[in-house]
Amino acid sequence: MMTTSLDYGELQYGWELAYQHQDTEQPLWQEAAIPVIDDAIEPLSSAGARSVVDLGCGDGRNLAALVAAGFSCMGVDIAPTGLAHARTTARPAFLLRADATDIGLIDNPVDAVTCFDVFGQIQDPSSLVSEARRILRPGGRSSSTRSPTKTARTARARRSHPHTFAYNDTLFRYYDEDSIRELFAEWEVTSLYRRSWDDPPHGDFRPYPHRHDNWIVLATPR
Ligand SMILES: C[S@@+](CC[C@H](N)C(=O)[O-])C[C@H]1O[C@@H](n2cnc3c(N)ncnc32)[C@H](O)[C@@H]1O
């Protein structure tokens, strides 16, 4: 596959276009929450977390599950149309339109940060990890998912760097275990494992059933 340079500025807004183009007959996400939501909820509940910030919350499907589990939640996403959906699905979560790598001031540090399927889409993963660390209270926890390394993508994907592709105006980045441990070098990684599941089509963004294979990472800043 050819290696080309990607315009990350544009790719950051690809999700906004995907949210705008979805319709009610063919929503992007047809499942209630990401199937590994309990991999976050259970350890965070057991650790006594009450406040959670979900970075890259999208249309709020996971925020809704976090709210239902009793957490006090804030969702952050760069895509305004995703947040407009979250406003109806994830009440009463507080929602903020911001770049998750630079959220700005928040009132109080939080007990936990979650991040589902965003590390694969982010231009600067280390800034995302730093921002999670900045907004966590001492002893707080982060639970996140990301995709493992792949060497090939669909015919419509353009590769820029090893394990980094553009697909439908969005960025897809894949991780191996070493790159995850490097990202979390200043954290204690308490769990790191892989989970797979079958997903239905995501509207016309990914209009075919497909398999997700994700790393689950639970970590706490040292
Ligand atoms: C694959 S979607 C996952 C959405 C949601 N976490 C879920 O599982 O349904 C990736 C999300 O990351 C958001 N995103 C990408 N780059 C971002 C950034 N720099 N800051 C905040 N959100 C970002 C996109 O707008 C999109 O909603």
The ligand as an SDF file (V2000), in Angstrom:
LIG
                    3D

 27 29  0  0  0  0  0  0  0  0999 V2000
  -14.9160    6.1530   16.9290 C   0  0  0  0  0  0  0  0  0  0  0  0
  -15.7460    7.5580   17.5880 S   0  0  0  0  0  0  0  0  0  0  0  0
  -16.1010    6.9320   19.2340 C   0  0  0  0  0  0  0  0  0  0  0  0
  -17.2000    7.7020   19.9050 C   0  0  0  0  0  0  0  0  0  0  0  0
  -17.5930    7.1650   21.2880 C   0  0  0  0  0  0  0  0  0  0  0  0
  -16.4730    7.1270   22.2000 N   0  0  0  0  0  0  0  0  0  0  0  0
  -18.2180    5.7840   21.1540 C   0  0  0  0  0  0  0  0  0  0  0  0
  -17.5710    4.7720   21.5080 O   0  0  0  0  0  0  0  0  0  0  0  0
  -19.3650    5.7090   20.6880 O   0  0  0  0  0  0  0  0  0  0  0  0
  -14.3790    8.6740   17.8840 C   0  0  0  0  0  0  0  0  0  0  0  0
  -14.8190    9.9900   18.5520 C   0  0  0  0  0  0  0  0  0  0  0  0
  -13.6560   10.7520   18.8960 O   0  0  0  0  0  0  0  0  0  0  0  0
  -13.9420   12.1150   18.6600 C   0  0  0  0  0  0  0  0  0  0  0  0
  -12.6790   12.8420   18.5360 N   0  0  0  0  0  0  0  0  0  0  0  0
  -11.7030   12.6620   17.6070 C   0  0  0  0  0  0  0  0  0  0  0  0
  -10.6850   13.5180   17.8240 N   0  0  0  0  0  0  0  0  0  0  0  0
  -11.0210   14.2400   18.9340 C   0  0  0  0  0  0  0  0  0  0  0  0
  -10.3840   15.2720   19.6700 C   0  0  0  0  0  0  0  0  0  0  0  0
   -9.1750   15.7390   19.3190 N   0  0  0  0  0  0  0  0  0  0  0  0
  -11.0150   15.7910   20.7400 N   0  0  0  0  0  0  0  0  0  0  0  0
  -12.2450   15.3250   21.1080 C   0  0  0  0  0  0  0  0  0  0  0  0
  -12.9010   14.3540   20.4530 N   0  0  0  0  0  0  0  0  0  0  0  0
  -12.2960   13.8130   19.3810 C   0  0  0  0  0  0  0  0  0  0  0  0
  -14.7680   12.0920   17.3880 C   0  0  0  0  0  0  0  0  0  0  0  0
  -15.4800   13.2890   17.1690 O   0  0  0  0  0  0  0  0  0  0  0  0
  -15.6630   10.8720   17.6430 C   0  0  0  0  0  0  0  0  0  0  0  0
  -16.8550   11.2500   18.2930 O   0  0  0  0  0  0  0  0  0  0  0  0
  1  2  1  0
  2  3  1  0
  2 10  1  0
  3  4  1  0
  4  5  1  0
  5  6  1  0
  5  7  1  0
  7  8  2  0
  7  9  1  0
 10 11  1  0
 11 12  1  0
 11 26  1  0
 12 13  1  0
 13 14  1  0
 13 24  1  0
 14 15  1  0
 14 23  1  0
 15 16  2  0
 16 17  1  0
 17 18  1  0
 17 23  2  0
 18 19  1  0
 18 20  2  0
 20 21  1  0
 21 22  2  0
 22 23  1  0
 24 25  1  0
 24 26  1  0
 26 27  1  0
M  CHG  2   2   1   9  -1
M  END
$$$$
